[in-house]
Amino acid sequence: MRLIKYYGEPSAVEQFENRVPVEAYDATRGTYVLHYDIQPHEVSTYNFGRQRFITRIRIKKGSVQKIEAGGYGY
């Protein structure tokens, strides 16, 4: 992964799942049914020490979705 090459190993990695409701027609029942599409994503946290901000990177389907800066590291 390119992130590891650029940033190094993250301090923490959190795994999440979004459940998105999807309504689909069920021909055998003759009605619409609701099911959930599971969309996993992860947030990697990088702590670069006291002189730099903590960086959180959200990754979904192998692509960076969002980069956030937090407070100073420790």
N, C-alpha and C positions, 0 to 999 in steps of 0.2 A: 504494500500500500504506500502510496506517495506521501501521505501524512506522516507516517513513521520516519520516512527518509528526511523530511523537512523539519518536523517538530521533535522527533524522537518518540519514545514510549510515553503514552499518556499517564497522568497520575491516577486517574480513575476512568472507568468506562461503565456507563449505565445503559441497560437495555430496557426499551419500552415497546409497548404495542398499542396502536390506535385501533379501536373497533369502529368501523364505518358501517352504518346500516345500509343494506341494499335490498330493495324490493324487486322480486322477480315473479313472473307468471309461472305457476305450476299447472301444466296441462292435465295431469292426472287428477288433480283436485278441482280444477276449473276455477282457481282463485289465485290471488297474489299472496305470496308468502314473504316473510321478512327473514333475512339471514344477515350475518355480519362478516365483512371482509376484514381480516386481520392484516394490519400494515405495521411490520416491525421497523424500529429505528433505534439508533443509539446516540448517546451524547458522550463524547470524549472530553475530559478536562485535562488541560495542560497547566502545570504550575512551574513558572520559570524563576521563582525566587522573589525576594523582597523588593527588588528594583523594577520588576515588570508586572504587568497585569496578568491575572489568570485568564486563560482563553478556553471557551467551551465551543466545541464544534459538533453540530448535529448532522448525522449521516443517515440518509434514507435511500435504499436501493443502490448502495454503492456510490452515491453522489453527495457532495457537501450541500446541505440545504440552508444552513445558517451558521454564522460565526459571531459569537458574542464575547465581549470583554467584561470581566468582572473586576473586583477590587484587586489590590496588590497581593501578590503571592506571599508565601511564608517560607 
